[in-house]
Amino acid sequence: MQRKQLQKQVKRLTEEKKKLEKVEAGLIKRGLDEPLRDAFTELSTVDNHPADSGSQLYERSKDLGLLDATRQQLGDIEQALSAIREGSYGICRRCGRPISEARLAAMPSALLCITCKRIGEERDFDNRPIEEEFLYPPFGRTFLDEEDSVVFDGEDAWEAVERYGTSFGTVTRRRNRFTKQGNPS
């Protein structure tokens, strides 16, 4: 890569780094540097509805995720600047082939060529939590009509609840008899 292009990339990376450092400082200023208990604005949470605490926990989790993503981007920028200083900028760290100029123009902090990046993302997608194997297929283990089973399963539960009405109509109870009212279509 030519010296002029490298200087342009250093300028872009430095500007992006400054922006992200401001974002990081703003997120930390919101109280992410102190424990959650201390971040609550009230002295006691005893009189609060549990949803209030849930909302605060959600917002804090979201802010921590944003902070983590910002720090990851800052780390990528720092590695790219380091690669420029070392003279290895624009060369894929995994396969050693040149990174396309179009990719570097779109993402100056790129350290991998597009092929290696895609392979890494596919690997990340395949690395799913072990619980998902147990949960697949969703609700599949509660519908047992195809099997020779007499247990109260998911379909039986639906039928028991459906007696009281669905979005297609309501059911009224008269003298221990249920009658369906409404549009059956």
BELRAMO-V86103 format. One record per residue. N is the residue number from 1. RES is the residue in one letter. SS is DSSP state (helix for helix, strand for strand, loop for the rest). PHI is phi in whole degrees, -180 to 180 (NA if undefined). NEAR is the number of other ideal C-beta (glycine too) atoms within 8 Angstrom. Layout:
n=N res=RES ss=SS phi=PHI near=NEAR
n=N res=RES ss=SS phi=PHI near=NEAR
This chain:
n=1 res=M ss=loop phi=NA near=8
n=2 res=Q ss=loop phi=-73 near=5
n=3 res=R ss=helix phi=-59 near=5
n=4 res=K ss=helix phi=-64 near=6
n=5 res=Q ss=helix phi=-65 near=9
n=6 res=L ss=helix phi=-63 near=11
n=7 res=Q ss=helix phi=-63 near=8
n=8 res=K ss=helix phi=-64 near=8
n=9 res=Q ss=helix phi=-68 near=14
n=10 res=V ss=helix phi=-61 near=10
n=11 res=K ss=helix phi=-63 near=8
n=12 res=R ss=helix phi=-62 near=9
n=13 res=L ss=helix phi=-65 near=14
n=14 res=T ss=helix phi=-66 near=9
n=15 res=E ss=helix phi=-63 near=8
n=16 res=E ss=helix phi=-65 near=12
n=17 res=K ss=helix phi=-62 near=12
n=18 res=K ss=helix phi=-63 near=8
n=19 res=K ss=helix phi=-61 near=8
n=20 res=L ss=helix phi=-68 near=12
n=21 res=E ss=helix phi=-66 near=9
n=22 res=K ss=helix phi=-67 near=8
n=23 res=V ss=helix phi=-62 near=10
n=24 res=E ss=helix phi=-61 near=12
n=25 res=A ss=helix phi=-64 near=8
n=26 res=G ss=helix phi=-65 near=8
n=27 res=L ss=helix phi=-68 near=12
n=28 res=I ss=helix phi=-67 near=9
n=29 res=K ss=helix phi=-63 near=6
n=30 res=R ss=helix phi=-70 near=7
n=31 res=G ss=helix phi=108 near=7
n=32 res=L ss=helix phi=-75 near=10
n=33 res=D ss=loop phi=-90 near=4
n=34 res=E ss=loop phi=-120 near=6
n=35 res=P ss=loop phi=-60 near=5
n=36 res=L ss=helix phi=-59 near=8
n=37 res=R ss=helix phi=-59 near=5
n=38 res=D ss=helix phi=-78 near=7
n=39 res=A ss=helix phi=-78 near=10
n=40 res=F ss=loop phi=-63 near=8
n=41 res=T ss=loop phi=-83 near=3
n=42 res=E ss=loop phi=-101 near=6
n=43 res=L ss=loop phi=-70 near=2
n=44 res=S ss=loop phi=-135 near=5
n=45 res=T ss=loop phi=-103 near=8
n=46 res=V ss=loop phi=-63 near=4
n=47 res=D ss=loop phi=-88 near=4
n=48 res=N ss=loop phi=-84 near=8
n=49 res=H ss=loop phi=-72 near=5
n=50 res=P ss=helix phi=-56 near=6
n=51 res=A ss=helix phi=-66 near=6
n=52 res=D ss=helix phi=-62 near=9
n=53 res=S ss=helix phi=-66 near=10
n=54 res=G ss=helix phi=-64 near=8
n=55 res=S ss=helix phi=-65 near=8
n=56 res=Q ss=helix phi=-66 near=11
n=57 res=L ss=helix phi=-66 near=9
n=58 res=Y ss=helix phi=-62 near=8
n=59 res=E ss=helix phi=-61 near=8
n=60 res=R ss=helix phi=-67 near=11
n=61 res=S ss=helix phi=-63 near=8
n=62 res=K ss=helix phi=-62 near=8
n=63 res=D ss=helix phi=-64 near=11
n=64 res=L ss=helix phi=-66 near=9
n=65 res=G ss=helix phi=-65 near=8
n=66 res=L ss=helix phi=-64 near=10
n=67 res=L ss=helix phi=-64 near=12
n=68 res=D ss=helix phi=-64 near=8
n=69 res=A ss=helix phi=-64 near=8
n=70 res=T ss=helix phi=-64 near=12
n=71 res=R ss=helix phi=-66 near=9
n=72 res=Q ss=helix phi=-64 near=8
n=73 res=Q ss=helix phi=-64 near=11
n=74 res=L ss=helix phi=-62 near=12
n=75 res=G ss=helix phi=-63 near=8
n=76 res=D ss=helix phi=-63 near=10
n=77 res=I ss=helix phi=-64 near=14
n=78 res=E ss=helix phi=-63 near=9
n=79 res=Q ss=helix phi=-66 near=10
n=80 res=A ss=helix phi=-66 near=15
n=81 res=L ss=helix phi=-63 near=12
n=82 res=S ss=helix phi=-65 near=8
n=83 res=A ss=helix phi=-65 near=12
n=84 res=I ss=helix phi=-64 near=12
n=85 res=R ss=helix phi=-63 near=6
n=86 res=E ss=helix phi=-80 near=7
n=87 res=G ss=loop phi=88 near=5
n=88 res=S ss=loop phi=-109 near=7
n=89 res=Y ss=loop phi=-68 near=11
n=90 res=G ss=loop phi=92 near=9
n=91 res=I ss=strand phi=-116 near=10
n=92 res=C ss=loop phi=-61 near=12
n=93 res=R ss=loop phi=-75 near=6
n=94 res=R ss=loop phi=-94 near=8
n=95 res=C ss=loop phi=-106 near=7
n=96 res=G ss=loop phi=84 near=5
n=97 res=R ss=loop phi=-83 near=7
n=98 res=P ss=strand phi=-67 near=7
n=99 res=I ss=loop phi=-86 near=14
n=100 res=S ss=loop phi=-62 near=8
n=101 res=E ss=helix phi=-65 near=9
n=102 res=A ss=helix phi=-63 near=6
n=103 res=R ss=helix phi=-67 near=11
n=104 res=L ss=helix phi=-68 near=13
n=105 res=A ss=helix phi=-69 near=6
n=106 res=A ss=helix phi=-76 near=6
n=107 res=M ss=loop phi=-139 near=6
n=108 res=P ss=loop phi=-62 near=11
n=109 res=S ss=loop phi=-90 near=11
n=110 res=A ss=loop phi=-65 near=11
n=111 res=L ss=loop phi=-114 near=10
n=112 res=L ss=loop phi=-124 near=11
n=113 res=C ss=loop phi=-70 near=13
n=114 res=I ss=helix phi=-63 near=9
n=115 res=T ss=helix phi=-64 near=7
n=116 res=C ss=helix phi=-66 near=11
n=117 res=K ss=helix phi=-63 near=10
n=118 res=R ss=helix phi=-63 near=8
n=119 res=I ss=helix phi=-62 near=8
n=120 res=G ss=helix phi=-64 near=10
n=121 res=E ss=helix phi=-69 near=8
n=122 res=E ss=helix phi=-64 near=8
n=123 res=R ss=helix phi=-63 near=8
n=124 res=D ss=helix phi=-64 near=7
n=125 res=F ss=helix phi=-68 near=7
n=126 res=D ss=helix phi=-75 near=6
n=127 res=N ss=loop phi=-89 near=5
n=128 res=R ss=loop phi=-99 near=6
n=129 res=P ss=loop phi=-62 near=4
n=130 res=I ss=loop phi=-62 near=6
n=131 res=E ss=helix phi=-62 near=6
n=132 res=E ss=helix phi=-64 near=8
n=133 res=E ss=helix phi=-65 near=6
n=134 res=F ss=helix phi=-72 near=6
n=135 res=L ss=helix phi=-83 near=6
n=136 res=Y ss=loop phi=-91 near=7
n=137 res=P ss=loop phi=-77 near=4
n=138 res=P ss=loop phi=-58 near=5
n=139 res=F ss=loop phi=63 near=7
n=140 res=G ss=loop phi=-64 near=7
n=141 res=R ss=loop phi=-86 near=5
n=142 res=T ss=loop phi=-105 near=9
n=143 res=F ss=loop phi=-109 near=10
n=144 res=L ss=loop phi=-113 near=11
n=145 res=D ss=loop phi=-66 near=6
n=146 res=E ss=loop phi=-73 near=4
n=147 res=E ss=loop phi=-100 near=5
n=148 res=D ss=loop phi=-87 near=2
n=149 res=S ss=loop phi=-137 near=6
n=150 res=V ss=loop phi=-114 near=2
n=151 res=V ss=loop phi=-77 near=5
n=152 res=F ss=loop phi=-75 near=4
n=153 res=D ss=loop phi=-107 near=11
n=154 res=G ss=helix phi=-61 near=9
n=155 res=E ss=helix phi=-68 near=10
n=156 res=D ss=helix phi=-63 near=8
n=157 res=A ss=helix phi=-64 near=10
n=158 res=W ss=helix phi=-62 near=8
n=159 res=E ss=helix phi=-63 near=8
n=160 res=A ss=helix phi=-67 near=7
n=161 res=V ss=helix phi=-79 near=7
n=162 res=E ss=helix phi=-61 near=8
n=163 res=R ss=loop phi=-57 near=8
n=164 res=Y ss=loop phi=-92 near=5
n=165 res=G ss=strand phi=121 near=8
n=166 res=T ss=strand phi=-135 near=5
n=167 res=S ss=loop phi=-71 near=2
n=168 res=F ss=loop phi=-86 near=7
n=169 res=G ss=strand phi=171 near=10
n=170 res=T ss=strand phi=-109 near=7
n=171 res=V ss=strand phi=-122 near=11
n=172 res=T ss=strand phi=-113 near=7
n=173 res=R ss=strand phi=-105 near=6
n=174 res=R ss=strand phi=-131 near=5
n=175 res=R ss=loop phi=48 near=3
n=176 res=N ss=loop phi=62 near=3
n=177 res=R ss=strand phi=-126 near=6
n=178 res=F ss=strand phi=-99 near=7
n=179 res=T ss=strand phi=-126 near=7
n=180 res=K ss=strand phi=-90 near=9
n=181 res=Q ss=strand phi=-126 near=7
n=182 res=G ss=loop phi=112 near=7
n=183 res=N ss=loop phi=-84 near=5
n=184 res=P ss=loop phi=-79 near=6
n=185 res=S ss=loop phi=-76 near=3
